Amino acid sequence: MKSIRKITIGLVLGLLIMAFASCKKDSDTAPVVKADLKVNKVNDLHPPLDAISGLPKGTVYYSLALNKEVKSTEAWDISFSTTTIATSGSVQLADGIFSSYTTAPTSGYVVGNVANWYTYTGTTSVPNHAIFPVSGKIILIKTTDSKYAKVEMISYYKGNPNTSTAAFADLATRPASSYYTFQFAYQADGTTNLK
């Protein structure tokens, strides 16, 4: 009886050792999971200031790959001039939440400007003559070298002000426009993964 118990205990221990060894082997060969893309935020990017008025005038160019403002003669991905947003590659506007938009489509891009990214209040809404990025819209970019990026416009005004205040509603005290605040994620490896 004691020898059967010893054999049974020996078999159980042997099976446990083999199970642990096989688990270790599986964990050693598990694929490496890539970290999520870094979300970059750009505050108050603006075109050169006019020498007379001191207001932004012209176009400002930005490289998503380098995460910096560049000259028009350098490789750029997105540009801003008043309410015109353009890309050097191709673009589409998609519905969605920035953090939840995790895969870029491979088709549907057009060459040209980004349409319908903002609303203009005109004179019928308060505040009058204001530009607001449309919430729930993501700018998807396919760069000239076939990389993908997503961009979300946050503000069109200097300092990303609270737009529900009386100071913003008053044109005399409203912060300067054409100061672009946005966030983006750029996929450098050429895949459509945008998470």
DRENDOVEX-963640 format. One record per residue: x, y, z of N, C-alpha, C in turn. Coordinates in pm, whole numbers, padded with zeros to 5 digits, always signed. Last residue first. Layout:
<sites>
XYZXYZXYZ
...
</sites>
This chain:
<sites>
-00374+05248-03247-00408+05249-03104-00286+05273-03018
-00361+05225-03520-00358+05360-03464-00394+05361-03316
-00239+05026-03772-00264+05030-03628-00253+05173-03576
-00167+04989-04031-00287+05070-04007-00323+05080-03859
+00192+05025-04075+00070+04948-04056-00047+05044-04032
+00418+05185-04082+00346+05163-04207+00221+05078-04194
+00548+05259-03853+00586+05130-03912+00508+05097-04039
+00458+05496-03741+00580+05502-03822+00610+05371-03894
+00170+05651-03692+00219+05513-03699+00338+05508-03796
+00084+05901-03468+00148+05872-03596+00205+05731-03592
-00171+06091-03333-00093+05968-03317-00044+05931-03456
-00243+06416-03194-00228+06320-03304-00151+06197-03258
-00432+06711-03119-00357+06593-03076-00350+06496-03194
-00410+07071-03127-00460+06942-03175-00377+06830-03112
-00462+07407-03175-00430+07306-03074-00492+07176-03121
-00363+07684-03354-00419+07549-03364-00368+07460-03251
-00466+07988-03402-00372+07921-03311-00427+07781-03292
-00655+08136-03535-00550+08070-03614-00433+08025-03526
-00728+08420-03316-00760+08296-03387-00639+08249-03469
-00683+08554-02985-00653+08553-03128-00685+08416-03189
-00960+08566-02749-00820+08540-02787-00804+08533-02940
-01189+08835-02709-01167+08697-02752-01020+08678-02789
-01249+09096-02660-01163+09027-02562-01136+08881-02598
-01405+09174-02874-01294+09261-02832-01199+09190-02736
-01611+08990-02895-01505+08990-02996-01383+09073-02955
-01729+08808-02631-01701+08946-02671-01584+08945-02770
-01714+08539-02569-01827+08586-02649-01804+08727-02703
-01496+08530-02398-01484+08471-02531-01596+08522-02622
-01602+08660-02176-01481+08714-02239-01463+08657-02379
-01807+08491-02100-01842+08621-02156-01723+08683-02227
-01740+08144-02192-01731+08262-02105-01773+08389-02178
-01720+07918-02341-01853+07949-02287-01851+08073-02198
-01469+07846-02417-01550+07918-02515-01689+07953-02464
-01171+07873-02267-01306+07827-02238-01400+07910-02325
-00899+07853-02509-00981+07914-02405-01113+07843-02382
-00628+07781-02610-00739+07685-02594-00837+07735-02488
-00436+07973-02664-00453+07931-02525-00565+07830-02502
-00600+08100-02944-00481+08104-02862-00512+08067-02717
-00825+07875-03115-00793+08003-03050-00673+07990-02956
-00914+07641-03200-00872+07731-03305-00822+07863-03247
-00873+07311-03060-00907+07453-03049-00848+07531-03166
-00857+07043-03147-00909+07075-03014-00954+07220-03005
-00866+06791-03391-00856+06934-03364-00924+06964-03231
-00689+06500-03412-00812+06558-03359-00787+06705-03328
-00564+06263-03637-00550+06396-03580-00688+06439-03529
-00369+05978-03715-00501+06034-03683-00477+06165-03609
-00183+05828-03984-00192+05909-03862-00338+05949-03841
+00037+05610-04165-00097+05654-04125-00090+05734-03995
+00245+05616-04461+00229+05597-04316+00092+05654-04279
+00321+05662-04731+00226+05555-04694+00229+05517-04546
+00461+05892-04782+00538+05767-04777+00456+05652-04719
+00268+06087-04764+00325+06061-04896+00411+05935-04899
+00020+05951-04533+00129+06040-04572+00183+06003-04711
-00303+05969-04472-00209+05874-04531-00099+05961-04590
-00495+06063-04193-00397+06102-04294-00318+05980-04341
-00801+06162-04067-00713+06048-04094-00623+06085-04212
-00947+06339-03818-00879+06358-03946-00781+06242-03963
-01251+06281-03666-01110+06246-03666-01056+06267-03808
-01511+06411-03473-01452+06401-03607-01301+06378-03594
-01622+06469-03229-01650+06338-03288-01601+06323-03431
-01692+06817-03279-01656+06704-03192-01697+06573-03259
-01549+07041-03495-01664+06953-03478-01622+06835-03391
-01403+07338-03367-01385+07205-03425-01509+07120-03397
-01545+07655-03428-01532+07545-03333-01505+07414-03408
-01531+07998-03452-01494+07874-03521-01473+07766-03414
-01765+08268-03441-01668+08178-03377-01649+08053-03461
-01959+08479-03471-01837+08470-03553-01727+08384-03488
-02092+08501-03139-02094+08535-03282-01956+08514-03343
-02138+08230-02904-02076+08355-02946-02081+08375-03097
-02459+08249-03028-02365+08309-02933-02266+08201-02894
-02577+08275-03366-02548+08199-03244-02453+08277-03155
-02597+08433-03587-02722+08383-03529-02701+08305-03400
-02373+08504-03720-02431+08605-03631-02555+08555-03559
-02145+08227-03721-02208+08341-03788-02260+08443-03688
-02021+07995-03633-02147+08035-03570-02216+08151-03639
-01896+07721-03803-01887+07866-03790-02022+07916-03739
-01723+07419-03737-01848+07491-03756-01822+07639-03732
-01484+07196-03901-01524+07300-03805-01665+07350-03835
-01434+07014-04096-01373+06987-03964-01419+07087-03859
-01515+07019-04368-01613+06997-04261-01553+06964-04125
-01226+06889-04537-01354+06959-04537-01433+06925-04411
-00897+06932-04588-00988+06865-04496-01117+06947-04493
-00783+06937-04934-00804+06995-04802-00901+06912-04719
-00617+06667-05110-00682+06797-05098-00695+06841-04955
-00689+06345-05212-00587+06448-05210-00660+06582-05202
-00854+06108-05003-00853+06198-05118-00739+06297-05101
-00925+05770-04908-00849+05894-04891-00856+05977-05019
-01035+05521-04937-01126+05632-04908-01056+05765-04889
-00849+05259-04767-00902+05327-04885-00992+05442-04841
-00773+05158-04528-00671+05155-04634-00720+05224-04762
-00835+05314-04209-00881+05246-04330-00772+05251-04437
-00664+05251-03905-00684+05339-04020-00738+05258-04137
-00785+05174-03591-00735+05119-03716-00766+05214-03831
-00891+05300-03365-00767+05224-03352-00710+05168-03482
-01055+05522-03193-01029+05499-03336-00893+05433-03349
-01071+05587-02929-01133+05461-02972-01107+05428-03119
-00958+05836-02901-00895+05723-02832-00949+05589-02878
-01139+05993-03068-00996+05980-03095-00935+05855-03031
-01439+05867-03185-01370+05922-03069-01222+05893-03089
-01592+05948-03506-01538+05862-03401-01476+05940-03287
-01595+05979-03856-01668+05993-03730-01604+05901-03628
-01331+06121-04054-01409+06007-04006-01483+06044-03878
-01202+06247-04347-01258+06284-04218-01350+06171-04176
-00891+06184-04509-01035+06167-04499-01078+06204-04358
-00616+06238-04737-00687+06259-04612-00832+06215-04623
-00272+06224-04852-00416+06219-04873-00486+06212-04738
-00010+06444-04826-00050+06314-04877-00197+06315-04911
+00002+06690-04723+00088+06666-04839+00057+06531-04902
-00310+06847-04638-00206+06748-04615-00121+06735-04740
-00471+07130-04480-00432+07051-04596-00328+06948-04555
-00720+07334-04362-00624+07231-04323-00597+07146-04447
-00831+07656-04325-00793+07555-04424-00687+07463-04365
-00886+07871-04169-00965+07749-04144-00932+07637-04244
-00563+07983-04172-00697+08020-04123-00775+07892-04100
-00388+07713-04248-00397+07853-04289-00540+07897-04267
-00174+07439-04196-00287+07517-04147-00276+07659-04200
-00081+07104-04293-00059+07249-04289-00190+07318-04249
+00099+06799-04257-00026+06874-04240+00008+07023-04234
+00353+06702-04328+00237+06615-04338+00104+06690-04334
+00662+06777-04500+00556+06809-04404+00438+06717-04428
+00995+06822-04571+00888+06721-04572+00788+06754-04463
+01049+07172-04660+01086+07046-04596+00969+06947-04607
+00943+07402-04754+01036+07333-04843+01084+07199-04786
+00800+07507-04545+00724+07454-04659+00813+07375-04755
+00953+07396-04236+00936+07492-04346+00862+07425-04461
+00779+07268-03944+00884+07266-04046+00856+07374-04149
+00716+07174-03610+00690+07267-03719+00808+07264-03815
+00714+06824-03518+00761+06962-03508+00718+07043-03629
+00726+06539-03532+00653+06609-03425+00709+06750-03405
+00817+06393-03741+00918+06456-03656+00857+06525-03534
+00572+06304-03844+00681+06208-03822+00786+06264-03727
+00431+06535-03880+00385+06443-03777+00495+06343-03743
+00535+06850-03942+00572+06711-03969+00524+06626-03853
+00358+07131-04062+00395+07046-03948+00427+06906-03997
+00338+07479-04143+00355+07339-04186+00406+07257-04068
+00122+07754-04186+00221+07687-04100+00219+07538-04136
+00067+08042-04390+00050+07898-04366+00160+07847-04275
-00071+08365-04323+00001+08270-04406-00028+08127-04363
-00063+08511-04008-00092+08530-04149-00009+08432-04229
-00164+08611-03682-00112+08507-03770-00156+08530-03915
-00105+08963-03607-00192+08845-03613-00130+08740-03705
+00024+09201-03617+00065+09108-03511-00017+08981-03507
-00012+09393-03811-00124+09362-03721-00084+09276-03603
+00256+09410-03920+00175+09528-03888+00068+09496-03784
+00367+09157-03957+00448+09262-03894+00364+09382-03850
+00192+08863-03877+00201+08979-03964+00273+09091-03891
+00355+08567-03776+00275+08684-03740+00300+08797-03838
+00323+08243-03930+00403+08361-03894+00311+08480-03864
+00065+08029-03785+00147+08081-03894+00230+08198-03847
+00088+07823-03488+00029+07931-03566+00124+07974-03678
-00004+07614-03225+00072+07622-03350+00008+07732-03435
-00116+07572-02964-00098+07706-03021-00001+07713-03139
+00019+07257-02894-00054+07373-02844-00015+07499-02919
-00017+06923-02959+00047+07044-03007-00040+07161-02963
+00042+06608-02824-00046+06725-02825+00037+06847-02865
+00050+06265-02914+00120+06393-02901+00019+06506-02905
+00043+05946-02801-00043+06056-02843+00031+06185-02812
+00217+05665-02909+00220+05784-02826+00125+05888-02885
+00058+05348-02940+00121+05466-02999+00118+05582-02901
+00125+05081-02708+00034+05171-02778+00111+05289-02833
+00379+04835-02771+00316+04936-02686+00224+05022-02771
+00337+04507-02898+00386+04643-02913+00310+04737-02821
+00416+04203-02750+00308+04295-02782+00364+04437-02787
+00583+03925-02867+00601+04053-02799+00488+04146-02845
+00449+03595-02825+00486+03710-02907+00495+03837-02824
+00607+03343-02626+00491+03430-02649+00535+03551-02731
+00809+03176-02552+00789+03194-02695+00669+03283-02726
+00802+03168-02276+00926+03211-02339+00906+03242-02487
+00556+03061-02223+00575+03202-02194+00703+03255-02257
+00601+02793-02299+00503+02875-02371+00526+03023-02347
+00792+02718-02104+00829+02716-02245+00733+02803-02326
+00638+02735-01874+00753+02823-01888+00794+02830-02034
+00456+02530-01926+00408+02668-01912+00524+02765-01931
+00625+02307-01921+00561+02343-02047+00505+02485-02041
+00700+02311-01652+00803+02326-01755+00740+02367-01888
+00457+02263-01527+00526+02391-01505+00631+02415-01612
+00412+02002-01625+00316+02110-01654+00382+02246-01636
+00627+01861-01519+00613+01872-01664+00518+01985-01702
+00564+01887-01246+00691+01941-01296+00683+01958-01448
+00320+01748-01238+00325+01891-01203+00452+01956-01258
+00405+01489-01306+00311+01560-01394+00312+01710-01366
+00567+01434-01082+00624+01433-01216+00536+01510-01314
+00377+01438-00877+00486+01535-00878+00549+01545-01016
+00222+01217-00962+00160+01350-00950+00268+01458-00954
+00414+01010-00942+00351+01041-01071+00291+01182-01070
+00471+01018-00667+00578+01040-00764+00522+01078-00901
+00224+00949-00563+00280+01080-00530+00389+01115-00631
+00212+00687-00668+00109+00787-00703+00161+00928-00678
+00432+00568-00543+00428+00574-00689+00329+00682-00734
+00353+00590-00278+00476+00655-00321+00477+00671-00473
+00122+00429-00282+00108+00571-00246+00232+00648-00294
+00239+00187-00342+00143+00243-00438+00126+00392-00413
+00391+00149-00111+00460+00163-00239+00367+00219-00347
+00196+00122+00085+00285+00238+00091+00355+00257-00042
+00083-00119+00000+00000+00000+00000+00087+00126+00000
</sites>
